[in-house]
């Protein structure tokens, strides 16, 4: 493996480790008190959005690397930003944290499993991988190591060494956020000649894809008949994917393929915009409701 990929792999390893340090035993215990809502938040992330994306890539005639990037982003779990956005939107932040905690563990197996079989069963992406001489089973093994090992180590450190965890948590969280923006910046600056109106179709695709995730989260929450604050949390969890993880995987496994980087980078930018838009919309709705109650008879 080239030295650059080793460095990128180490960055991705550290990012996943930092996420694990943010998890607490209480996060998992909380699941016992709201199992139905947690399940409603996991279904869009690991079933509805990945399968829906896979079906879309089979129906649409897109470049194979773009389809692979869409599948990869859809297979990634929600990022920690979803907890912040849920809190800002006055959703159930505890539920959001619980979903993120469980999703992080499930992703150890579900992300490589879903991505591997989906790209292998899509004729366009499967032939593209063969042209690159990339074995989908090798991707599964590599992603399992890049996810499982740092996540397990992070959970162990958080449980066994809480004092050390407190010292590491903030700098590593800042590092993860910086790494996300660095992945986006490097990928876009490297191909800055393409930053023109030619990106609009890709942006439109990302906006539609993100809207699908938000809708599936909302629809699943409605189907499970959870409360308003829980619906907000589940909707955000369904539409905010860990694009930083996707970008790291693209850098390590696909040599920062341009088409994949553009899709994942635009996702990293847009899902923050859409998430904050939802949060501010909900806050305005709450403010109007409070005024109407105050002016009531």
Secondary structure, 3 states (H helix, E strand, C coil): CCHHHHHHHHHHHHHHHHHHHCCCHHHHHHHCCCHHHHHHHHHHHHHHHHHHHHHHHHHCCCCHHHHHHHHHHHHCCECCHHHHHHHHCCCCHHHHHHHHHHHHHHHHHHHHHHHHHHHHHCHHHHHHHHHCCCCHHHHHHHHHHHHHHHHHHHHHHHHHCHHHHHHHHHHHHHHHHHHHHHHHHHHHHHCHHHCCHHHHHHHHHHHHHHHHHHHHHHHHHHHCCCCHHHHHHHHHHHHCECHHHHHHHHHHHCCCCHHHHHHHHHHHHHHHHHHHHHHHHHHHHHHHHHHHHHCCC
